[in-house]
């Protein structure tokens, strides 16, 4: 080993273009490069894509899981662009069926088609999953959980029992603001039915971040019976964004829980990425690594990329600033 970074690190897009071009002559290198840069905009994502295909080139021809989602998205885009002669579609790992539509992706890196697991309530052949019950079991569209009851009615009933003075309009507006789908509202309804104490400060133990909606209800009504959830670790009343050891914690406590010594500078921080050898790198070492820097199109120096333009990357010094205007004498220039 000469210690030099591999092409997967220095030029990941070219690596993927070569792998695809060797299999699919119908697609020009320019088309493939455009698809890659559209799907994988970040440098880290491009490297993950190149690494995955370098280690398993057969992914392009068999489409079998496990694979990162960006690989599946690339295969879908390449086939839609005309590369369907030698390139495979991602296959559902359960049914070996093509999943050319944007497929649900599992944390294990396995592609799934739109859902063919039998409904437990009324088993039918090859159904499509319409709902999931409280145990997470699939149900078809003809067997909705709770006999099709509106989850908002359940939420309103629980809140009315806890605080009769709170208005239904406020609760509805708050819940709708933070839940975009009926499935999310159904999870909220089940959580409140099972544990009404989530309304009075135990929201950090909820499986989903419902505290924001409930706290908004209390603030808008000036209620004191509903208490926002504090972070179980630092006890601050703040947004609980992620789960750590089964409880929801704030972003700062999550970073502390994930902190490890940086493989380069030794400072204990939450890793921003891992290098080719699997060592964690802190954010500072990530941006100062020469392999992550590019030549600024203005000053021609190799620097961390601050922004990208149609002409190429710009460093922080050459990035155009905001033009401020004085209310009396006019433009003040860029800051």
C-alpha positions as CSV (number, residue, x, y, z in Angstrom):
1,X,0.0,0.0,0.0
2,X,1.4,3.4,-1.0
3,X,-0.9,5.4,1.3
4,X,-2.5,7.2,-1.7
5,X,-6.3,7.5,-1.8
6,X,-8.1,5.3,-4.2
7,X,-10.1,6.5,-7.2
8,X,-13.3,5.7,-5.3
9,X,-12.3,8.5,-3.0
10,X,-10.8,11.0,-5.4
11,X,-13.0,10.5,-8.5
12,X,-16.1,8.4,-7.5
13,X,-18.3,9.6,-10.4
14,X,-15.7,8.4,-13.0
15,X,-15.5,5.0,-11.3
16,X,-19.3,4.5,-11.6
17,X,-19.4,5.8,-15.2
18,X,-16.8,3.2,-16.2
19,X,-18.6,0.4,-14.5
20,X,-21.9,1.2,-16.1
21,X,-20.3,1.9,-19.5
22,X,-18.6,-1.5,-19.5
23,X,-22.0,-3.1,-19.3
24,X,-24.4,-0.8,-21.1
25,X,-23.1,0.7,-24.4
26,X,-26.5,2.3,-25.1
27,X,-25.8,5.0,-22.6
28,X,-23.2,7.7,-23.2
29,X,-20.8,8.6,-20.4
30,X,-22.3,12.1,-20.3
31,X,-25.8,10.7,-19.7
32,X,-24.6,8.4,-17.0
33,X,-22.6,11.1,-15.3
34,X,-25.6,13.4,-15.4
35,X,-27.8,10.8,-13.8
36,X,-25.2,10.1,-11.0
37,X,-24.7,13.8,-10.1
38,X,-28.5,14.3,-10.0
39,X,-29.1,11.3,-7.7
40,X,-25.9,11.6,-5.6
41,X,-25.3,15.3,-5.2
42,X,-23.0,15.0,-2.2
43,X,-19.5,13.8,-2.3
44,X,-20.0,11.3,0.4
45,X,-23.0,9.8,-1.4
46,X,-21.0,9.5,-4.6
47,X,-18.3,7.7,-2.7
48,X,-20.7,5.3,-1.1
49,X,-22.2,4.5,-4.5
50,X,-18.8,3.9,-6.1
51,X,-17.6,1.8,-3.2
52,X,-20.7,-0.4,-3.3
53,X,-20.5,-1.0,-7.0
54,X,-16.7,-1.6,-6.9
55,X,-17.1,-4.2,-4.2
56,X,-20.2,-5.8,-5.9
57,X,-20.2,-5.1,-9.6
58,X,-22.8,-7.8,-10.0
59,X,-25.4,-5.4,-8.5
60,X,-25.7,-3.8,-11.9
61,X,-26.7,-7.1,-13.6
62,X,-28.6,-9.0,-10.9
63,X,-30.3,-6.2,-8.8
64,X,-30.3,-8.4,-5.6
65,X,-30.4,-7.0,-2.1
66,X,-28.8,-6.0,0.1
67,X,-27.8,-2.7,-1.5
68,X,-27.8,0.9,-0.6
69,X,-30.8,2.9,-1.7
70,X,-28.7,5.1,-4.0
71,X,-27.8,1.9,-6.0
72,X,-31.5,1.1,-6.5
73,X,-32.3,4.7,-7.5
74,X,-29.4,4.6,-10.0
75,X,-30.6,1.4,-11.6
76,X,-34.1,2.8,-11.9
77,X,-32.9,6.0,-13.5
78,X,-30.5,4.2,-15.9
79,X,-33.2,1.9,-17.1
80,X,-35.6,4.7,-17.6
81,X,-32.9,6.5,-19.7
82,X,-32.7,3.5,-22.0
83,X,-30.2,1.3,-20.3
84,X,-32.5,-1.7,-19.9
85,X,-30.5,-4.1,-22.2
86,X,-27.9,-5.3,-19.7
87,X,-28.8,-3.5,-16.5
88,X,-31.1,-5.2,-14.1
89,X,-34.0,-3.8,-12.0
90,X,-33.7,-3.9,-8.2
91,X,-35.6,-7.0,-7.1
92,X,-37.9,-7.3,-4.1
93,X,-35.9,-9.5,-1.7
94,X,-39.1,-11.4,-0.7
95,X,-40.7,-12.1,-4.0
96,X,-37.9,-11.7,-6.5
97,X,-40.1,-9.3,-8.4
98,X,-38.8,-6.1,-10.1
99,X,-39.2,-3.0,-7.9
100,X,-38.7,-0.4,-10.7
101,X,-41.0,2.1,-9.1
102,X,-39.5,4.0,-6.1
103,X,-39.4,1.1,-3.7
104,X,-39.7,1.2,0.1
105,X,-36.2,0.7,1.4
106,X,-35.4,-1.1,4.7
107,X,-32.7,-0.2,7.1
108,X,-31.1,-3.5,6.3
109,X,-30.5,-2.4,2.7
110,X,-33.2,-4.6,1.2
111,X,-35.6,-3.5,-1.5
112,X,-39.3,-4.3,-1.2
113,X,-42.1,-4.0,-3.7
114,X,-45.3,-2.2,-2.7
115,X,-46.2,-4.9,-0.2
116,X,-47.3,-8.5,-0.8
117,X,-47.4,-9.8,2.7
118,X,-50.8,-11.4,3.5
119,X,-53.3,-9.5,5.5
120,X,-53.7,-11.2,8.9
121,X,-57.4,-10.1,9.3
122,X,-58.6,-11.5,6.1
123,X,-55.9,-13.4,4.2
124,X,-56.1,-13.0,0.5
125,X,-53.7,-13.9,-2.3
126,X,-51.0,-11.3,-3.1
127,X,-52.7,-8.3,-1.5
128,X,-51.3,-4.7,-1.3
129,X,-50.7,-3.4,2.2
130,X,-53.1,-0.6,3.0
131,X,-52.7,-0.3,6.8
132,X,-50.8,-1.8,9.8
133,X,-52.4,-2.6,13.1
134,X,-51.0,-1.8,16.6
135,X,-48.8,-4.9,16.5
136,X,-47.3,-3.8,13.1
137,X,-49.0,-6.5,11.2
138,X,-50.1,-5.7,7.6
139,X,-53.8,-5.2,6.7
140,X,-55.3,-4.8,3.3
141,X,-57.5,-1.8,2.3
142,X,-60.6,-3.8,3.2
143,X,-59.5,-4.4,6.8
144,X,-58.6,-1.0,8.4
145,X,-57.5,-1.1,12.0
146,X,-60.0,0.2,14.7
147,X,-62.8,-0.6,12.3
148,X,-61.9,2.4,10.2
149,X,-62.3,4.9,13.1
150,X,-60.9,8.4,12.5
151,X,-57.7,8.6,14.6
152,X,-58.4,12.3,15.2
153,X,-61.5,11.4,17.1
154,X,-59.5,9.1,19.4
155,X,-57.0,12.0,20.0
156,X,-59.7,14.4,20.7
157,X,-61.4,12.0,23.2
158,X,-58.1,11.4,25.1
159,X,-57.3,15.2,25.3
160,X,-60.9,16.0,26.3
161,X,-60.6,13.5,29.2
162,X,-57.3,15.0,30.3
163,X,-58.4,18.6,29.9
164,X,-62.1,19.3,29.0
165,X,-61.4,23.0,28.4
166,X,-59.1,22.6,25.4
167,X,-60.8,23.3,22.1
168,X,-61.1,20.7,19.3
169,X,-60.1,23.2,16.7
170,X,-56.8,23.9,18.4
171,X,-56.0,20.2,18.8
172,X,-56.9,19.5,15.2
173,X,-54.8,22.3,13.9
174,X,-51.7,21.4,16.0
175,X,-51.8,17.7,15.1
176,X,-52.4,18.3,11.4
177,X,-49.4,20.7,11.4
178,X,-46.9,18.0,12.5
179,X,-48.5,14.9,11.0
180,X,-48.8,14.7,7.2
181,X,-50.4,11.2,6.9
182,X,-53.3,9.4,8.6
183,X,-50.9,6.6,9.6
184,X,-48.9,9.1,11.7
185,X,-52.1,10.3,13.4
186,X,-53.1,6.8,14.1
187,X,-49.8,6.1,15.8
188,X,-50.3,9.2,17.9
189,X,-53.8,8.1,18.8
190,X,-52.6,4.7,19.9
191,X,-49.8,6.2,21.9
192,X,-52.1,8.5,23.8
193,X,-54.6,5.8,24.4
194,X,-52.0,3.5,25.9
195,X,-50.1,6.2,27.9
196,X,-52.1,9.4,28.6
197,X,-49.1,10.5,30.8
198,X,-47.3,11.4,27.6
199,X,-49.4,14.6,27.9
200,X,-47.9,15.5,31.3
201,X,-44.2,15.4,30.8
202,X,-43.4,11.8,29.7
203,X,-43.3,12.6,26.0
204,X,-39.6,11.7,25.9
205,X,-40.6,8.1,26.2
206,X,-42.9,8.2,23.2
207,X,-41.9,6.2,20.1
208,X,-42.5,9.1,17.8
209,X,-41.9,12.9,18.2
210,X,-45.4,13.9,19.3
211,X,-44.4,16.3,22.0
212,X,-44.3,19.3,19.6
213,X,-47.9,18.9,18.6
214,X,-49.1,18.5,22.2
215,X,-47.1,21.4,23.5
216,X,-48.5,23.6,20.7
217,X,-52.0,22.7,21.9
218,X,-51.1,23.8,25.4
219,X,-49.4,27.0,24.4
220,X,-52.2,28.1,22.2
221,X,-54.8,27.5,24.8
222,X,-52.8,28.7,27.8
223,X,-53.3,25.4,29.5
224,X,-51.2,24.3,32.5
225,X,-52.3,20.7,32.6
226,X,-50.2,19.8,29.5
227,X,-46.5,19.9,30.1
228,X,-43.9,19.7,27.3
229,X,-41.5,16.8,27.5
230,X,-38.0,17.5,28.8
231,X,-35.0,15.7,27.5
232,X,-34.5,12.6,29.7
233,X,-30.7,13.2,29.7
234,X,-30.2,17.0,30.2
235,X,-33.7,17.8,31.5
236,X,-34.0,20.8,29.1
237,X,-37.4,21.5,27.5
238,X,-36.3,21.4,23.9
239,X,-37.2,19.5,20.7
240,X,-36.6,15.8,21.1
241,X,-35.4,14.8,17.7
242,X,-33.9,11.3,17.9
243,X,-34.1,8.1,19.9
244,X,-31.2,6.9,22.0
245,X,-31.6,3.7,24.0
246,X,-35.4,3.7,23.5
247,X,-36.1,7.3,24.6
248,X,-36.3,10.5,22.7
249,X,-33.5,13.0,23.4
250,X,-32.4,16.3,22.1
251,X,-29.8,16.7,19.3
252,X,-27.1,17.7,21.7
253,X,-27.5,14.6,23.9
254,X,-27.6,12.5,20.8
255,X,-24.3,13.9,19.7
256,X,-22.8,13.2,23.1
257,X,-24.1,9.7,23.1
258,X,-22.5,9.0,19.7
259,X,-19.2,10.8,20.5
260,X,-16.0,8.8,19.9
261,X,-12.4,9.8,19.5
262,X,-11.6,11.1,16.0
263,X,-9.4,8.7,14.1
264,X,-7.2,11.6,13.0
265,X,-7.1,14.3,15.6
266,X,-8.1,12.3,18.6
267,X,-10.8,14.8,19.8
268,X,-13.9,13.1,21.1
269,X,-16.8,14.2,18.9
270,X,-19.8,12.8,17.0
271,X,-18.3,11.4,13.8
272,X,-19.3,13.1,10.6
273,X,-18.1,10.3,8.4
274,X,-15.8,7.3,8.4
275,X,-12.7,7.0,6.1
276,X,-11.8,4.1,3.9
277,X,-10.4,2.2,6.8
278,X,-13.6,2.6,8.9
279,X,-12.0,5.1,11.3
280,X,-14.4,7.9,12.5
281,X,-13.6,11.5,11.4
282,X,-14.9,14.6,13.2
283,X,-16.5,17.4,11.1
284,X,-13.3,19.5,11.3
285,X,-11.1,16.7,9.9
286,X,-13.7,16.0,7.3
287,X,-13.6,19.4,5.7
288,X,-9.8,19.8,6.1
289,X,-9.0,16.5,4.4
290,X,-7.4,17.3,1.0
291,X,-9.4,14.6,-0.6
292,X,-12.6,16.4,0.3
293,X,-11.4,19.8,-1.0
294,X,-11.7,21.0,-4.6
295,X,-10.1,23.8,-6.7
296,X,-12.0,27.0,-6.4
297,X,-12.9,28.3,-9.9
298,X,-12.2,31.9,-8.8
299,X,-8.9,31.8,-6.8
300,X,-7.7,28.5,-8.2
301,X,-6.8,27.3,-4.7
302,X,-7.6,23.9,-3.3
303,X,-10.1,24.7,-0.5
304,X,-13.2,23.4,1.2
305,X,-16.3,23.9,-1.0
306,X,-18.6,26.6,0.3
307,X,-21.1,26.7,-2.5
308,X,-21.4,25.4,-6.1
309,X,-22.3,27.4,-9.1
310,X,-22.8,26.5,-12.8
311,X,-19.2,27.3,-13.4
312,X,-17.9,25.1,-10.5
313,X,-17.2,25.1,-6.8
314,X,-16.4,28.3,-4.8
315,X,-14.4,28.5,-1.5
316,X,-15.6,30.5,1.5
317,X,-13.5,33.5,0.6
318,X,-14.7,33.7,-3.0
319,X,-18.4,33.0,-2.2
320,X,-20.5,36.0,-3.1
321,X,-21.9,37.7,0.0
322,X,-25.2,39.4,0.6
323,X,-25.5,42.9,-0.6
324,X,-26.8,45.2,2.1
325,X,-28.6,48.5,1.3
326,X,-28.6,51.5,3.6
327,X,-32.1,53.1,3.9
328,X,-30.5,56.5,3.3
329,X,-27.4,56.3,1.0
330,X,-28.1,53.1,-0.9
331,X,-26.0,49.9,-1.4
332,X,-23.3,49.2,1.1
333,X,-21.6,46.4,-0.8
334,X,-21.2,42.7,-0.1
335,X,-20.6,41.4,3.4
